[in-house]
Amino acid sequence: FEMDGSIAPSTLPIDEKSQKKFLAWYQMTKGIEINKSIDLFHNFKEGYRGVLAINDIQKSEELVRVERCNCLGSKSEDSSKEEWEKMIENQGIAFFKNKSLTTEDLHLTPGCFTVLRLLHEWDKGLDSKFYHYLSILPKNHRILVEWGESELSYLKGTSAEPLSLVDNLEKQFETFEKFAKNHPKLWSQSVVTKEKFSKALNWVRSRGFTVDGEPYMIPCADMFNHNPGNQSALFEHISDDLNDAYVMRATKPIKAGNEIFSSFGQLSNSHLLNSYGFILSSNPFDSIILPSKILMDACKTSFLKITMMEGTTESEESWKKRIEMVGSCLEAPLSEKNNFILTKYDMLPEAVTDVIQTVLFSEDPLLVYGTLVKALGLKLNSYKQFDEMASNETDSIILAKALIREESLFIKDLKSQLMQECLMMEEDLESSSNDEKKSNNQNK
């Protein structure tokens, strides 16, 4: 959770006063249980907050249990139930009737109804059952949907760039404004601001647990930090005749003094940044995007080099004819909008080598690897360059630089491996050639 020496705002320590009020609330609330062997608000010496085992914990022990009635979701109920259902019905959305949900005209996703519910609770202030829970949620933490246009430009060339183009905060907020205007009993004007809407969207996306296709805000369960390589807590939904609860359970024995980690999934850094607002160093599930245009530019360089060595004239014209010829042979069209995904567990996908082999009419691994090395070099040059001496860096600059650093390390590592392979193949070819010469001389 460190970002170039800074701590991710989502894991900053929570002030003692808010902690005490939250813990007092949970103790008074029926249906929330916290294992006495954990510290939910531990401040580590590195400066971040997480969940600590203060006593040894056995495998399968429940760490946290929260009944559904204490979770915040689209189906949470209070005195506004009638008005809430009226709002849903008035918008023509059969959200609670298991019918087809169409939100295209409203620019809302199903998850947004949890956002609207959260805003309703936030608006109630001290009268909300969830007031002390909402009070401990991070206010300074941001995800991509909250970045401005100039900030999003920092992500140029990264695998987070296309993700940043998906959300349309403006249209979603406009829809919320219409809802609030038609249903003032659910939201007062004080909560109908873009800042509060985007913050609520942040909290639901970065802290919500998806259950039966929709997000729920689950107090206590969302305090565990993400570490897929050292996970020791697993989220479960227990639903039967006697229970309807959410549990964080120990997946292995945990020694006192160790942090207890959850896992948000096998997510790349771009997805972590988009949904959770942080970057993991040396993320084993990281990936990069290799645009089709960059790959084809590298193929063109190899093609022109080959034609030059063959003494062929009109190389540019030959290249155009080659692309027209092979276009129909490829599974995916060579559009500039197409991207190839390279992951740490599949650094050389077959789709990439297929394109190179098809375009260059060659299966020579030395040519294929050499072309991909060129493409990776072009990819490295596509990232935004930052002034390393800049002071007063914002969270967006710190995160963008961290993402670019991690992706660049991935690319350099792959590039180094490919160059090593090329070197070994050249040495093998030279050795074979020398052996052939020796054999010919002996025959003479």
C-alpha positions as CSV (number, residue, x, y, z in Angstrom):
1,F,0.0,0.0,0.0
2,E,3.0,2.3,-0.2
3,M,3.2,4.6,-3.2
4,D,6.8,5.8,-3.7
5,G,7.1,6.3,0.0
6,S,3.6,7.6,0.5
7,I,0.8,5.7,2.1
8,A,-2.4,5.1,0.2
9,P,-5.1,7.4,1.6
10,S,-7.5,4.4,1.9
11,T,-5.3,2.9,4.6
12,L,-4.3,6.0,6.6
13,P,-4.9,5.7,10.4
14,I,-8.4,6.6,11.6
15,D,-8.6,9.1,14.4
16,E,-9.1,7.7,17.9
17,K,-12.4,9.5,18.6
18,S,-14.0,8.1,15.4
19,Q,-12.6,4.6,16.3
20,K,-14.1,4.7,19.8
21,K,-17.5,5.8,18.5
22,F,-17.5,3.1,15.8
23,L,-16.6,0.4,18.3
24,A,-19.3,1.6,20.8
25,W,-21.8,1.5,17.9
26,Y,-20.9,-2.1,17.0
27,Q,-21.1,-3.2,20.6
28,M,-24.6,-1.8,20.9
29,T,-25.7,-3.3,17.5
30,K,-27.1,-6.8,17.5
31,G,-25.8,-8.9,14.7
32,I,-22.2,-7.7,14.5
33,E,-19.4,-9.8,16.1
34,I,-15.6,-9.1,16.0
35,N,-13.2,-11.7,17.1
36,K,-11.5,-10.6,20.4
37,S,-8.1,-11.8,19.0
38,I,-8.0,-9.1,16.3
39,D,-7.3,-5.3,16.3
40,L,-9.5,-3.9,13.6
41,F,-7.8,-0.5,13.6
42,H,-4.1,-1.3,14.1
43,N,-1.6,1.4,13.1
44,F,1.5,-0.2,11.7
45,K,4.9,1.5,12.2
46,E,5.1,2.0,8.4
47,G,2.3,4.5,8.8
48,Y,-0.7,2.6,7.5
49,R,-3.7,1.0,9.1
50,G,-4.7,-2.7,8.9
51,V,-6.1,-5.6,10.8
52,L,-3.7,-7.3,13.3
53,A,-3.8,-10.6,15.1
54,I,-3.2,-9.8,18.7
55,N,-3.5,-13.5,19.7
56,D,-2.9,-16.7,17.8
57,I,-5.9,-17.5,15.6
58,Q,-6.8,-21.0,14.4
59,K,-7.7,-21.9,10.8
60,S,-11.4,-21.5,10.0
61,E,-12.0,-19.1,13.0
62,E,-14.6,-16.4,12.3
63,L,-12.8,-13.0,12.4
64,V,-15.9,-10.9,11.7
65,R,-19.6,-11.7,11.4
66,V,-22.2,-9.2,10.2
67,E,-25.8,-9.9,9.8
68,R,-27.3,-8.6,6.5
69,C,-29.6,-6.3,8.4
70,N,-26.5,-4.3,9.4
71,C,-25.2,-4.0,5.9
72,L,-25.9,-1.1,3.6
73,G,-27.3,-2.0,0.2
74,S,-30.0,-1.1,-2.3
75,K,-32.5,-3.2,-0.3
76,S,-31.7,-1.7,3.1
77,E,-34.9,-0.6,4.8
78,D,-35.9,2.3,7.1
79,S,-38.9,4.6,7.4
80,S,-38.3,5.7,3.7
81,K,-39.2,2.2,2.4
82,E,-42.4,3.3,0.7
83,E,-40.8,6.4,-0.9
84,W,-37.8,4.3,-2.0
85,E,-39.9,1.7,-3.7
86,K,-42.0,4.5,-5.3
87,M,-38.8,6.0,-6.7
88,I,-37.8,2.7,-8.2
89,E,-41.3,2.2,-9.6
90,N,-41.6,5.7,-11.0
91,Q,-38.4,5.3,-13.0
92,G,-39.8,2.2,-14.6
93,I,-37.0,0.0,-13.2
94,A,-38.2,-3.4,-12.0
95,F,-35.1,-3.7,-9.8
96,F,-36.8,-5.8,-7.1
97,K,-39.0,-7.9,-9.4
98,N,-36.3,-10.0,-11.1
99,K,-37.3,-8.5,-14.5
100,S,-35.0,-7.2,-17.2
101,L,-33.2,-4.2,-15.9
102,T,-32.6,-1.5,-18.5
103,T,-30.5,1.5,-17.4
104,E,-29.1,2.7,-20.7
105,D,-31.3,5.8,-20.8
106,L,-30.8,6.5,-17.1
107,H,-27.0,6.1,-17.2
108,L,-27.0,4.1,-14.0
109,T,-25.7,0.6,-13.3
110,P,-27.3,-1.7,-10.7
111,G,-24.5,-0.8,-8.3
112,C,-25.6,2.8,-8.4
113,F,-28.7,2.0,-6.3
114,T,-26.4,1.1,-3.5
115,V,-24.7,4.5,-4.1
116,L,-28.1,6.2,-3.9
117,R,-28.9,4.3,-0.7
118,L,-25.6,5.3,0.8
119,L,-26.3,9.0,-0.1
120,H,-29.7,8.7,1.6
121,E,-28.0,7.4,4.8
122,W,-25.3,10.0,4.6
123,D,-27.9,12.7,4.3
124,K,-29.6,11.6,7.5
125,G,-26.5,12.4,9.6
126,L,-26.8,11.3,13.2
127,D,-30.2,9.9,12.5
128,S,-28.7,7.2,10.3
129,K,-28.1,3.7,11.7
130,F,-24.8,3.8,9.7
131,Y,-23.6,7.2,10.9
132,H,-20.6,6.0,12.8
133,Y,-19.7,3.5,10.1
134,L,-19.8,6.3,7.4
135,S,-17.7,8.5,9.7
136,I,-14.7,6.2,9.5
137,L,-14.7,5.9,5.7
138,P,-11.7,7.7,4.0
139,K,-12.5,11.2,2.8
140,N,-9.2,11.9,0.9
141,H,-9.0,8.7,-1.0
142,R,-9.8,8.8,-4.7
143,I,-10.4,6.3,-7.5
144,L,-10.2,7.1,-11.3
145,V,-13.8,8.2,-11.5
146,E,-12.9,11.2,-9.4
147,W,-9.8,12.2,-11.4
148,G,-10.1,15.3,-13.6
149,E,-9.4,15.2,-17.4
150,S,-5.9,16.6,-17.0
151,E,-5.1,14.0,-14.4
152,L,-6.4,11.1,-16.6
153,S,-4.0,12.3,-19.3
154,Y,-1.2,11.0,-16.9
155,L,-2.3,7.5,-17.7
156,K,-1.6,7.8,-21.5
157,G,-0.2,4.5,-22.8
158,T,-1.0,2.5,-19.6
159,S,-3.4,-0.3,-19.2
160,A,-5.5,2.0,-17.0
161,E,-6.1,4.4,-19.9
162,P,-9.0,2.5,-21.5
163,L,-10.6,1.8,-18.1
164,S,-10.7,5.5,-17.3
165,L,-12.8,6.1,-20.3
166,V,-15.6,3.8,-19.3
167,D,-17.3,5.7,-16.5
168,N,-19.4,8.8,-17.2
169,L,-19.7,10.5,-13.9
170,E,-21.5,13.6,-15.4
171,K,-24.4,11.6,-16.8
172,Q,-24.7,9.4,-13.7
173,F,-24.8,12.5,-11.5
174,E,-27.4,14.2,-13.8
175,T,-29.6,11.1,-13.3
176,F,-29.2,11.3,-9.5
177,E,-30.2,15.0,-9.6
178,K,-33.4,14.1,-11.4
179,F,-34.1,11.4,-8.8
180,A,-33.4,13.8,-6.0
181,K,-35.7,16.5,-7.4
182,N,-38.6,14.1,-7.8
183,H,-38.1,12.5,-4.4
184,P,-37.0,15.2,-1.9
185,K,-38.0,12.9,1.0
186,L,-35.0,10.6,0.1
187,W,-32.3,13.3,-0.4
188,S,-32.1,16.9,0.6
189,Q,-30.2,19.4,-1.6
190,S,-27.2,19.3,0.8
191,V,-26.2,15.8,-0.4
192,V,-27.0,16.5,-4.1
193,T,-23.5,17.5,-5.1
194,K,-21.1,16.0,-7.5
195,E,-18.5,15.7,-4.8
196,K,-20.7,13.7,-2.5
197,F,-22.0,11.6,-5.3
198,S,-18.5,10.7,-6.6
199,K,-17.4,10.0,-3.0
200,A,-20.3,7.6,-2.4
201,L,-19.5,6.0,-5.8
202,N,-15.9,5.6,-4.6
203,W,-16.9,4.0,-1.3
204,V,-19.3,1.5,-2.9
205,R,-16.8,0.5,-5.6
206,S,-13.7,0.4,-3.4
207,R,-15.2,-1.1,-0.3
208,G,-18.4,-2.9,-1.4
209,F,-18.7,-6.7,-1.6
210,T,-20.7,-8.2,-4.5
211,V,-23.4,-10.5,-3.3
212,D,-26.1,-11.9,-5.7
213,G,-24.9,-9.5,-8.3
214,E,-25.1,-6.2,-6.3
215,P,-22.7,-4.4,-4.0
216,Y,-23.1,-4.3,-0.2
217,M,-21.3,-2.1,2.2
218,I,-20.3,-4.4,5.1
219,P,-19.0,-2.7,8.3
220,C,-15.8,-4.3,9.7
221,A,-15.4,-6.8,6.8
222,D,-14.0,-4.0,4.6
223,M,-11.1,-3.1,7.0
224,F,-8.8,-5.9,5.7
225,N,-6.1,-4.9,3.3
226,H,-5.4,-6.6,0.0
227,N,-2.5,-9.0,-0.4
228,P,-3.2,-11.9,-2.8
229,G,0.2,-13.4,-2.1
230,N,-0.4,-13.7,1.6
231,Q,-4.1,-14.0,2.0
232,S,-5.3,-15.2,5.5
233,A,-8.9,-14.1,5.5
234,L,-11.7,-15.1,3.2
235,F,-15.1,-13.5,2.7
236,E,-18.2,-15.8,3.0
237,H,-22.0,-15.4,2.7
238,I,-23.8,-17.7,5.1
239,S,-27.5,-18.0,4.1
240,D,-29.8,-20.7,5.5
241,D,-32.9,-21.1,7.7
242,L,-31.1,-19.6,10.7
243,N,-28.5,-17.2,9.2
244,D,-28.2,-14.5,6.7
245,A,-24.8,-13.1,7.4
246,Y,-21.4,-12.1,6.0
247,V,-18.3,-13.6,7.5
248,M,-14.5,-13.0,7.2
249,R,-12.9,-16.4,8.1
250,A,-9.3,-17.3,8.7
251,T,-8.0,-19.4,5.8
252,K,-5.0,-20.7,7.8
253,P,-3.5,-20.4,11.3
254,I,-2.4,-16.8,12.0
255,K,0.3,-16.0,14.6
256,A,-0.1,-13.1,17.0
257,G,1.6,-10.0,15.6
258,N,0.9,-10.7,12.0
259,E,-1.3,-8.6,9.8
260,I,-4.4,-10.4,8.5
261,F,-4.9,-9.9,4.8
262,S,-7.9,-10.4,2.5
263,S,-7.7,-10.6,-1.3
264,F,-9.8,-8.6,-3.7
265,G,-9.0,-11.0,-6.5
266,Q,-6.3,-11.7,-9.0
267,L,-6.3,-8.1,-10.3
268,S,-3.8,-6.2,-12.3
269,N,-2.5,-2.8,-11.1
270,S,-4.7,-1.0,-13.6
271,H,-7.8,-2.6,-12.2
272,L,-6.7,-2.0,-8.6
273,L,-6.2,1.7,-9.5
274,N,-9.5,2.0,-11.2
275,S,-11.6,0.3,-8.5
276,Y,-9.6,0.7,-5.3
277,G,-7.2,3.6,-5.9
278,F,-3.9,2.0,-5.2
279,I,-1.0,0.2,-6.8
280,L,0.8,-3.0,-5.7
281,S,4.6,-3.2,-6.1
282,S,5.7,-6.4,-7.9
283,N,2.0,-7.4,-8.4
284,P,2.1,-11.1,-9.7
285,F,-1.1,-10.5,-11.6
286,D,-0.1,-7.4,-13.4
287,S,-0.6,-6.9,-17.1
288,I,0.1,-4.5,-19.9
289,I,-1.7,-3.5,-23.0
290,L,0.2,-3.8,-26.3
291,P,-1.8,-1.7,-28.9
292,S,-2.2,-3.2,-32.3
293,K,-0.7,-0.1,-33.9
294,I,2.5,-0.5,-31.9
295,L,2.8,-4.2,-32.8
296,M,2.2,-3.4,-36.5
297,D,4.7,-0.5,-36.4
298,A,7.3,-3.0,-35.1
299,C,6.3,-5.6,-37.8
300,K,6.6,-2.8,-40.5
301,T,10.2,-2.1,-39.3
302,S,11.1,-5.8,-39.5
303,F,9.4,-6.0,-42.9
304,L,11.2,-3.0,-44.4
305,K,14.5,-4.3,-43.1
306,I,13.9,-7.7,-44.8
307,T,13.0,-6.0,-48.1
308,M,16.0,-3.8,-47.9
309,M,18.3,-6.8,-47.4
310,E,16.6,-8.5,-50.4
311,G,17.1,-5.4,-52.5
312,T,13.4,-5.0,-53.1
313,T,12.2,-1.5,-54.2
314,E,8.9,0.2,-53.4
315,S,9.0,-1.2,-49.9
316,E,6.2,1.1,-48.6
317,E,3.9,-0.1,-51.4
318,S,4.8,-3.7,-50.7
319,W,3.9,-3.2,-47.0
320,K,0.5,-1.9,-47.9
321,K,-0.1,-4.9,-50.1
322,R,1.1,-7.2,-47.4
323,I,-1.4,-5.8,-44.9
324,E,-4.3,-6.1,-47.4
325,M,-3.2,-9.7,-48.1
326,V,-3.0,-10.9,-44.6
327,G,-5.8,-9.0,-43.0
328,S,-8.4,-11.6,-43.8
329,C,-6.1,-14.4,-42.4
330,L,-6.0,-12.9,-38.8
331,E,-8.7,-13.8,-36.2
332,A,-9.0,-10.2,-35.2
333,P,-8.9,-7.3,-37.6
334,L,-5.8,-5.0,-37.5
335,S,-7.7,-2.0,-36.1
336,E,-5.8,0.6,-34.1
337,K,-8.4,0.2,-31.4
338,N,-7.5,-3.4,-30.9
339,N,-5.2,-4.3,-28.0
340,F,-3.2,-7.3,-27.0
341,I,-3.0,-8.2,-23.3
342,L,0.4,-9.4,-21.9
343,T,0.3,-10.8,-18.3
344,K,3.0,-12.0,-16.0
345,Y,1.6,-15.5,-16.3
346,D,1.3,-15.3,-20.1
347,M,4.0,-12.9,-21.2
348,L,4.0,-14.1,-24.8
349,P,0.4,-14.8,-25.8
350,E,-0.1,-16.9,-28.9
351,A,-2.2,-14.1,-30.5
352,V,0.8,-11.8,-30.6
353,T,3.2,-14.3,-32.2
354,D,0.5,-15.4,-34.6
355,V,0.2,-11.8,-35.9
356,I,3.9,-11.4,-36.3
357,Q,4.3,-14.7,-38.1
358,T,1.3,-14.1,-40.4
359,V,2.4,-10.5,-41.3
360,L,6.0,-11.4,-41.9
361,F,5.4,-14.8,-43.6
362,S,7.9,-16.4,-41.2
363,E,8.0,-18.6,-38.2
364,D,11.6,-17.9,-37.5
365,P,11.7,-17.4,-33.7
366,L,14.7,-15.0,-34.0
367,L,12.6,-12.7,-36.3
368,V,9.5,-13.1,-34.2
369,Y,11.3,-12.3,-30.9
370,G,13.3,-9.5,-32.5
371,T,10.1,-7.9,-33.7
372,L,8.4,-8.2,-30.3
373,V,11.5,-6.6,-28.7
374,K,11.0,-3.6,-31.1
375,A,7.3,-3.4,-30.1
376,L,8.2,-3.4,-26.4
377,G,10.7,-0.6,-27.0
378,L,8.0,1.5,-28.7
379,K,5.6,0.7,-25.9
380,L,8.1,2.0,-23.3
381,N,8.3,5.3,-25.3
382,S,4.5,5.7,-25.3
383,Y,4.3,6.5,-21.5
384,K,3.9,10.0,-20.2
385,Q,7.2,11.5,-19.1
386,F,7.2,13.2,-15.7
387,D,9.6,15.8,-14.3
388,E,11.4,13.8,-11.7
389,M,12.4,17.0,-9.9
390,A,8.7,18.1,-9.5
391,S,7.7,19.0,-5.9
392,N,4.3,18.9,-4.2
393,E,3.1,15.9,-6.2
394,T,-0.6,15.1,-6.1
395,D,-2.0,11.7,-5.4
396,S,-2.8,11.2,-9.1
397,I,0.8,12.0,-10.2
398,I,2.2,9.6,-7.5
399,L,-0.2,6.8,-8.6
400,A,0.4,7.4,-12.3
401,K,4.1,7.3,-11.8
402,A,3.9,4.1,-9.7
403,L,1.7,2.4,-12.4
404,I,4.1,3.5,-15.2
405,R,7.1,2.3,-13.1
406,E,5.5,-1.1,-12.5
407,E,4.5,-1.6,-16.1
408,S,7.9,-0.4,-17.3
409,L,9.6,-3.0,-15.1
410,F,7.4,-5.7,-16.5
411,I,8.2,-4.6,-20.1
412,K,11.9,-4.4,-19.4
413,D,12.0,-7.8,-17.8
414,L,10.1,-9.4,-20.8
415,K,12.3,-7.4,-23.3
416,S,15.5,-8.7,-21.5
417,Q,14.2,-12.3,-21.6
418,L,13.5,-12.0,-25.3
419,M,16.9,-10.5,-26.0
420,Q,18.6,-13.2,-24.1
421,E,16.6,-15.8,-26.1
422,C,17.7,-14.0,-29.3
423,L,21.3,-14.0,-28.2
424,M,21.2,-17.7,-27.4
425,M,19.6,-18.5,-30.8
426,E,22.3,-16.4,-32.6
427,E,25.0,-18.3,-30.7
428,D,23.4,-21.6,-31.7
429,L,23.2,-20.6,-35.3
430,E,26.9,-19.5,-35.2
431,S,27.9,-22.7,-33.6
432,S,26.0,-24.7,-36.1
433,S,27.6,-22.8,-38.9
434,N,31.1,-23.3,-37.5
435,D,30.4,-27.0,-37.1
436,E,29.2,-27.2,-40.7
437,K,32.4,-25.4,-41.9
438,K,34.5,-27.9,-39.9
439,S,32.7,-30.8,-41.4
440,N,33.1,-29.5,-44.9
441,N,36.8,-28.9,-44.4
442,Q,37.3,-32.4,-43.1
443,N,35.4,-33.8,-46.1
444,K,37.8,-32.0,-48.4
